[in-house]
Amino acid sequence: MNAAMKTHRDEMKVTYAVDFSRDRAPSAPRNRFREIPAVVGTPTQDRSTPCRPSKRWTWTSGRSARTTSLRAFAGALAMVLVSVASSVSAVTIDMKVIGNPGNAGNPGSSPAGLGSVAYVYQMATTETTNTDYVTFLNTVDPTGTSTSGIYNTDMTQEPFGGIENDQNRPNGLKYAVKLGTAPNGATYTSMPVNFINWFSAARFVNWLENGQTSDPLDLEVGTYTLLNVQNGPLVARNPGSTFFLPSADEWYKAAFFDGTTYTTYQTNSNTAPTATVVTSTPNAANFGGVSAGPLDVGSYVNDSTSAYGLVDMLGNVNEITDTATVDQYRAMGGGFAGILSFWDANATPTFQDGSWVNPNYGFRIAAVPEPATVALAGAGFAGLAGLTWMRRRNQKAGSVLA
């Protein structure tokens, strides 16, 4: 960012010097005003009429105006792009847009009308992985002490937990994804993070909301105002949040709605999916205990995605939402051990305690379109407009002093 600003600043100095020398006649004094004969005596100047004819306004004046303007525009745009790039954090989440705002809910759901969402939003294509969660842990808990409850020892001790906490490693590297593969052959790096609860998932969301900083206070406020609470009543989403755990309505729509109606299953089908570890099987998912544990996220992509392109909306891990009844949240999707009839479009709601952890439970992120980039770009173009105005004012001042 500093380099881009310096380059642009130096370039603008050169450009201004060229414009200034051109307008100020570097070799011989030039009268900017035409002379008119006087009735008596020597010629006088009519300072109301400049010599140079008027022309249509451009960002700069004189020869090569378009080139200079484009150069200034490109420099300002470069500053904006560098600023945006520098704000990109370590965890990048692939999102799918969930459109069709204002859709009606499903009359056959429980409760009736589930899935109606009035706005456009986004959902992560896959569940949050061990790799993403390790980045989060090392950033906010570099000493590996986990005072906020974001790490559970079952992540290390259980065979289907995918994260190690080794105090012999340097600070900032205490946590690591387990080497090798899980007992069912899944890759730990690509498995969904599990052994987390609602509060640890909410803190991950707050971390995203606050720009993925290393400040532990950023875990406690943001989308959810937690204030060091690790159990008990769940808290509501704060208005205006960018990142969040999906509500039951947001999750349901992304899983079952096809733009016109609701399908029976999350694989964009009214035909019951097959429970199998053969991931190339069409309309299949990881449920019914066939795998004994989570598989790599996105394993089932052969005609097994929702209409919006989301994977693993059925099976793998149960997914946390922020739709809650006091201290329990509504779980969605069904885990690897789930029974199909418990998780179809007409299933009875399943609620889980907010502080409970289990290998069957994980989460995925939802979001609204990120406003920060638009605001930053607006600031860049506003700065460019201000720079142009200042240059034109300086040129006008030079004319008056000539």
C-alpha positions as CSV (number, residue, x, y, z in Angstrom):
1,M,0.0,0.0,0.0
2,N,2.8,2.5,0.9
3,A,4.7,1.6,-2.2
4,A,1.6,2.1,-4.4
5,M,0.9,5.5,-2.8
6,K,4.6,6.6,-3.2
7,T,4.6,5.6,-6.9
8,H,1.4,7.4,-7.5
9,R,2.5,10.5,-5.6
10,D,5.8,10.6,-7.5
11,E,4.0,10.2,-10.8
12,M,1.6,13.0,-10.0
13,K,4.6,15.3,-9.2
14,V,6.1,14.6,-12.6
15,T,2.7,15.1,-14.3
16,Y,2.1,18.3,-12.5
17,A,5.6,19.6,-13.4
18,V,4.9,18.9,-17.0
19,D,1.6,20.7,-16.9
20,F,3.0,23.6,-15.0
21,S,6.0,24.1,-17.3
22,R,3.8,23.9,-20.3
23,D,1.3,26.4,-19.0
24,R,4.0,28.7,-17.7
25,A,6.2,28.8,-20.8
26,P,9.6,27.5,-19.8
27,S,11.7,29.4,-22.3
28,A,10.4,32.8,-22.9
29,P,7.7,34.9,-21.1
30,R,4.4,34.6,-22.8
31,N,1.6,37.0,-22.5
32,R,-1.5,35.0,-21.6
33,F,-3.8,37.9,-22.6
34,R,-4.2,39.4,-26.1
35,E,-3.1,43.0,-26.6
36,I,-5.6,45.5,-27.9
37,P,-4.7,48.9,-29.2
38,A,-5.3,51.8,-26.9
39,V,-6.5,55.1,-28.1
40,V,-3.5,56.9,-26.7
41,G,-0.2,55.6,-25.4
42,T,1.3,52.1,-25.2
43,P,-0.7,48.9,-25.6
44,T,-2.7,47.7,-22.6
45,Q,-3.9,44.2,-21.6
46,D,-7.5,43.1,-21.5
47,R,-7.3,40.7,-18.6
48,S,-10.8,39.6,-19.0
49,T,-10.1,37.5,-22.1
50,P,-7.3,34.9,-22.1
51,C,-5.3,34.2,-25.2
52,R,-5.9,30.4,-25.1
53,P,-9.4,29.7,-26.5
54,S,-11.9,28.1,-24.3
55,K,-12.4,24.3,-24.6
56,R,-14.5,21.6,-23.2
57,W,-13.6,20.7,-19.6
58,T,-11.3,17.7,-19.0
59,W,-9.7,16.4,-15.8
60,T,-6.5,18.3,-16.8
61,S,-5.7,21.1,-19.2
62,G,-3.5,21.5,-22.2
63,R,-1.9,18.9,-24.5
64,S,-2.2,15.2,-23.7
65,A,-5.0,15.9,-21.3
66,R,-6.6,12.5,-21.8
67,T,-3.3,10.7,-21.2
68,T,-2.7,12.6,-18.0
69,S,-6.2,12.0,-16.8
70,L,-6.0,8.3,-17.5
71,R,-2.6,8.1,-15.8
72,A,-4.1,9.8,-12.7
73,F,-7.2,7.5,-12.8
74,A,-5.0,4.4,-13.1
75,G,-2.8,5.5,-10.2
76,A,-5.8,6.0,-7.9
77,L,-7.4,2.7,-9.0
78,A,-4.1,1.0,-8.2
79,M,-4.2,2.4,-4.7
80,V,-7.7,1.1,-4.2
81,L,-6.8,-2.3,-5.5
82,V,-3.7,-2.6,-3.4
83,S,-5.8,-1.6,-0.4
84,V,-8.3,-4.2,-1.1
85,A,-5.6,-6.9,-1.6
86,S,-3.9,-6.0,1.6
87,S,-7.2,-6.5,3.5
88,V,-7.6,-10.1,2.2
89,S,-7.0,-12.4,5.2
90,A,-5.6,-15.9,5.6
91,V,-8.9,-17.7,5.5
92,T,-10.8,-17.5,2.2
93,I,-14.3,-18.9,2.0
94,D,-15.9,-19.9,-1.3
95,M,-19.4,-18.6,-1.3
96,K,-22.5,-19.2,-3.5
97,V,-25.1,-16.5,-3.9
98,I,-28.6,-17.5,-2.7
99,G,-30.9,-15.4,-4.8
100,N,-34.7,-15.4,-5.4
101,P,-35.4,-12.9,-2.6
102,G,-38.9,-12.8,-1.2
103,N,-39.6,-16.5,-1.9
104,A,-42.5,-18.1,-0.2
105,G,-41.7,-20.7,2.5
106,N,-42.4,-24.4,2.2
107,P,-45.9,-25.2,3.5
108,G,-44.9,-28.8,4.1
109,S,-41.9,-27.9,6.4
110,S,-41.9,-28.1,10.2
111,P,-42.8,-25.4,11.2
112,A,-44.8,-24.6,8.1
113,G,-43.3,-21.8,5.9
114,L,-39.7,-22.5,6.6
115,G,-37.3,-21.2,3.9
116,S,-38.7,-17.8,3.2
117,V,-35.9,-15.2,3.0
118,A,-36.6,-11.6,1.8
119,Y,-33.0,-10.7,0.8
120,V,-30.1,-12.0,-1.3
121,Y,-27.3,-13.6,0.8
122,Q,-24.4,-16.0,0.5
123,M,-23.6,-19.4,1.9
124,A,-20.3,-21.2,2.0
125,T,-20.0,-23.9,-0.6
126,T,-18.7,-26.4,2.0
127,E,-18.5,-26.8,5.7
128,T,-15.7,-25.1,7.6
129,T,-12.6,-27.3,7.5
130,N,-9.9,-28.2,10.0
131,T,-7.4,-26.2,7.9
132,D,-9.5,-23.0,8.3
133,Y,-10.1,-23.6,11.9
134,V,-6.4,-24.1,12.6
135,T,-5.6,-20.8,11.0
136,F,-8.2,-19.2,13.3
137,L,-6.8,-20.9,16.4
138,N,-3.2,-20.0,15.8
139,T,-4.1,-16.4,15.1
140,V,-6.2,-15.7,18.1
141,D,-4.6,-18.2,20.5
142,P,-0.9,-18.2,19.7
143,T,0.1,-19.7,23.1
144,G,-2.3,-22.6,22.7
145,T,-4.1,-22.0,26.1
146,S,-7.6,-21.8,24.7
147,T,-9.0,-19.6,27.5
148,S,-12.1,-18.8,25.4
149,G,-13.1,-22.4,24.9
150,I,-12.5,-22.4,21.1
151,Y,-10.4,-25.5,21.3
152,N,-11.6,-28.9,22.7
153,T,-9.2,-31.6,23.6
154,D,-11.3,-34.2,21.7
155,M,-10.0,-32.5,18.5
156,T,-6.6,-34.1,19.4
157,Q,-7.5,-37.2,21.3
158,E,-10.4,-38.6,19.3
159,P,-9.6,-40.4,16.0
160,F,-12.1,-38.3,14.0
161,G,-10.9,-35.1,15.5
162,G,-8.5,-33.4,13.1
163,I,-6.5,-30.8,15.1
164,E,-3.5,-31.2,17.4
165,N,-2.3,-28.9,20.1
166,D,1.4,-29.3,20.8
167,Q,2.9,-27.0,23.4
168,N,6.4,-27.8,22.2
169,R,5.8,-25.9,19.0
170,P,6.6,-22.1,18.7
171,N,3.9,-19.6,19.6
172,G,1.6,-19.1,16.7
173,L,2.1,-22.7,15.5
174,K,0.8,-24.6,18.6
175,Y,-2.2,-25.9,16.6
176,A,-1.8,-28.0,13.5
177,V,-4.0,-30.3,11.3
178,K,-3.2,-33.9,12.1
179,L,-1.0,-35.7,9.7
180,G,-2.2,-38.7,7.8
181,T,-5.8,-39.8,7.3
182,A,-8.7,-40.6,9.5
183,P,-9.7,-44.2,10.2
184,N,-12.2,-44.1,7.3
185,G,-9.5,-42.7,4.9
186,A,-10.7,-39.1,5.0
187,T,-8.0,-36.4,4.8
188,Y,-7.8,-34.4,8.0
189,T,-6.9,-31.2,6.1
190,S,-10.2,-31.3,4.1
191,M,-12.5,-32.8,6.8
192,P,-15.0,-30.5,8.4
193,V,-14.0,-29.2,11.8
194,N,-15.9,-31.0,14.5
195,F,-16.0,-31.2,18.3
196,I,-17.0,-27.6,18.3
197,N,-20.1,-26.0,19.9
198,W,-22.3,-23.1,19.2
199,F,-20.2,-20.6,21.1
200,S,-16.9,-21.6,19.4
201,A,-18.6,-21.4,16.0
202,A,-20.0,-18.0,16.9
203,R,-16.4,-16.8,17.9
204,F,-15.1,-18.0,14.5
205,V,-17.8,-15.8,12.9
206,N,-16.9,-12.8,15.1
207,W,-13.3,-13.3,14.0
208,L,-14.3,-13.1,10.3
209,E,-16.5,-10.1,11.0
210,N,-13.7,-8.2,12.6
211,G,-11.2,-8.9,9.8
212,Q,-9.4,-12.0,11.1
213,T,-7.2,-10.0,13.6
214,S,-5.1,-11.5,16.4
215,D,-7.0,-9.4,19.1
216,P,-8.8,-11.9,21.4
217,L,-11.4,-9.2,22.2
218,D,-12.6,-9.5,18.6
219,L,-13.9,-13.0,19.4
220,E,-16.3,-11.5,21.9
221,V,-18.1,-8.8,19.9
222,G,-19.1,-8.4,16.3
223,T,-21.9,-10.5,14.9
224,Y,-22.6,-12.0,18.3
225,T,-22.1,-10.2,21.6
226,L,-20.7,-13.0,23.7
227,L,-18.6,-11.2,26.4
228,N,-16.7,-14.4,27.5
229,V,-19.9,-16.5,27.8
230,Q,-19.2,-20.1,26.9
231,N,-22.5,-21.8,27.8
232,G,-26.1,-21.0,28.7
233,P,-28.5,-18.9,26.7
234,L,-27.6,-18.3,23.1
235,V,-27.4,-14.7,21.8
236,A,-29.1,-13.2,18.8
237,R,-27.4,-12.0,15.6
238,N,-26.6,-8.3,15.7
239,P,-28.2,-6.2,12.9
240,G,-26.0,-5.2,10.0
241,S,-23.6,-8.1,10.4
242,T,-21.7,-9.3,7.3
243,F,-20.7,-12.8,8.4
244,F,-23.0,-15.1,10.5
245,L,-24.2,-18.6,11.2
246,P,-27.1,-19.2,8.9
247,S,-30.6,-19.1,10.4
248,A,-32.9,-22.1,9.9
249,D,-34.7,-20.2,7.1
250,E,-31.4,-19.3,5.3
251,W,-30.0,-22.8,5.6
252,Y,-33.3,-24.5,4.6
253,K,-33.7,-22.3,1.5
254,A,-30.1,-22.9,0.4
255,A,-30.6,-26.6,0.8
256,F,-34.1,-27.3,-0.6
257,F,-35.3,-24.4,-2.8
258,D,-34.7,-24.7,-6.5
259,G,-35.9,-21.3,-7.5
260,T,-39.5,-22.3,-8.0
261,T,-40.4,-24.9,-5.5
262,Y,-38.9,-27.1,-2.7
263,T,-37.3,-30.4,-3.3
264,T,-37.6,-33.2,-0.8
265,Y,-33.9,-33.7,-0.4
266,Q,-30.9,-31.4,-0.2
267,T,-29.4,-33.0,-3.4
268,N,-31.8,-31.1,-5.6
269,S,-33.9,-34.2,-6.0
270,N,-37.2,-35.7,-4.9
271,T,-35.7,-39.2,-5.1
272,A,-34.1,-40.5,-1.9
273,P,-30.3,-40.2,-2.0
274,T,-28.0,-43.2,-1.6
275,A,-26.0,-43.6,1.5
276,T,-22.5,-44.7,0.3
277,V,-18.8,-44.0,0.5
278,V,-18.6,-44.3,-3.3
279,T,-18.6,-40.6,-3.9
280,S,-19.0,-40.9,-7.7
281,T,-22.5,-42.3,-7.2
282,P,-25.1,-39.8,-8.4
283,N,-27.5,-38.4,-5.8
284,A,-25.5,-39.8,-2.9
285,A,-24.3,-38.5,0.5
286,N,-22.4,-39.4,3.7
287,F,-25.2,-40.5,6.1
288,G,-26.6,-43.6,7.7
289,G,-23.3,-44.6,9.3
290,V,-21.7,-45.9,6.1
291,S,-18.5,-44.1,6.6
292,A,-18.2,-44.1,10.5
293,G,-17.1,-40.5,10.4
294,P,-16.9,-37.3,8.3
295,L,-15.4,-37.4,4.8
296,D,-13.5,-34.6,2.9
297,V,-15.8,-31.7,2.3
298,G,-17.1,-31.6,-1.3
299,S,-16.6,-35.3,-1.9
300,Y,-20.1,-35.8,-3.3
301,V,-20.3,-33.5,-6.3
302,N,-21.8,-35.8,-8.9
303,D,-25.5,-34.7,-9.0
304,S,-25.4,-34.4,-5.2
305,T,-25.4,-30.6,-4.8
306,S,-28.3,-28.3,-3.9
307,A,-29.8,-26.2,-6.6
308,Y,-27.6,-23.3,-5.6
309,G,-24.4,-25.5,-5.8
310,L,-23.8,-26.2,-2.1
311,V,-22.3,-29.6,-1.2
312,D,-22.8,-31.8,1.9
313,M,-26.1,-30.2,2.8
314,L,-27.1,-33.8,3.6
315,G,-24.8,-35.8,5.9
316,N,-21.2,-35.4,6.8
317,V,-21.8,-33.2,9.9
318,N,-24.9,-31.7,11.4
319,E,-24.7,-28.0,10.9
320,I,-25.1,-25.3,13.5
321,T,-27.6,-22.4,12.9
322,D,-28.3,-19.3,14.9
323,T,-32.0,-20.1,15.2
324,A,-32.4,-20.9,18.9
325,T,-34.8,-21.5,21.7
326,V,-33.1,-20.0,24.8
327,D,-30.0,-22.3,25.1
328,Q,-30.6,-24.7,22.2
329,Y,-30.1,-24.1,18.5
330,R,-31.8,-25.8,15.5
331,A,-29.4,-28.3,13.9
332,M,-29.7,-28.9,10.1
333,G,-28.6,-31.4,7.5
334,G,-27.8,-34.5,9.5
335,G,-24.4,-36.0,10.3
336,F,-22.6,-39.0,9.0
337,A,-24.6,-41.2,11.4
338,G,-27.9,-39.5,10.6
339,I,-31.1,-41.2,9.5
340,L,-32.5,-39.8,6.2
341,S,-36.1,-39.4,7.4
342,F,-34.8,-37.1,10.2
343,W,-33.3,-34.6,7.8
344,D,-35.5,-34.3,4.7
345,A,-37.6,-31.2,3.8
346,N,-40.5,-32.3,6.1
347,A,-38.4,-33.4,9.1
348,T,-39.3,-32.6,12.6
349,P,-36.9,-29.9,14.0
350,T,-33.9,-31.1,16.0
351,F,-32.4,-28.9,18.6
352,Q,-29.1,-29.2,20.4
353,D,-27.6,-27.6,23.5
354,G,-25.3,-24.7,22.7
355,S,-22.3,-26.0,24.7
356,W,-22.5,-29.6,23.5
357,V,-19.7,-31.0,21.3
358,N,-19.7,-34.1,19.2
359,P,-17.9,-35.5,16.1
360,N,-21.3,-35.3,14.2
361,Y,-21.5,-31.5,14.5
362,G,-19.8,-28.7,12.5
363,F,-20.9,-25.5,10.8
364,R,-20.7,-23.5,7.6
365,I,-20.6,-19.7,7.2
366,A,-23.3,-17.4,5.7
367,A,-22.8,-13.8,4.7
368,V,-24.4,-10.8,3.0
369,P,-22.4,-9.1,0.2
370,E,-19.3,-7.5,1.7
371,P,-19.7,-3.7,1.9
372,A,-16.1,-2.8,2.9
373,T,-14.7,-3.2,-0.7
374,V,-17.4,-0.9,-2.1
375,A,-16.7,1.7,0.6
376,L,-13.0,1.5,0.0
377,A,-13.4,1.9,-3.7
378,G,-15.7,4.9,-3.1
379,A,-13.1,6.5,-0.9
380,G,-10.4,6.0,-3.6
381,F,-12.5,7.6,-6.3
382,A,-13.5,10.4,-3.9
383,G,-9.8,11.0,-3.3
384,L,-9.2,11.1,-7.1
385,A,-12.0,13.7,-7.5
386,G,-10.5,15.8,-4.7
387,L,-7.0,15.6,-6.3
388,T,-8.4,16.7,-9.6
389,W,-10.3,19.7,-8.0
390,M,-7.1,20.8,-6.3
391,R,-5.0,20.7,-9.5
392,R,-7.6,22.7,-11.4
393,R,-7.8,25.2,-8.6
394,N,-4.0,25.6,-8.6
395,Q,-3.9,26.1,-12.3
396,K,-6.6,28.7,-12.0
397,A,-4.6,30.5,-9.3
398,G,-1.5,30.4,-11.6
399,S,-3.6,32.1,-14.3
400,V,-4.6,34.9,-11.9
401,L,-1.0,35.5,-10.8
402,A,0.4,35.5,-14.4
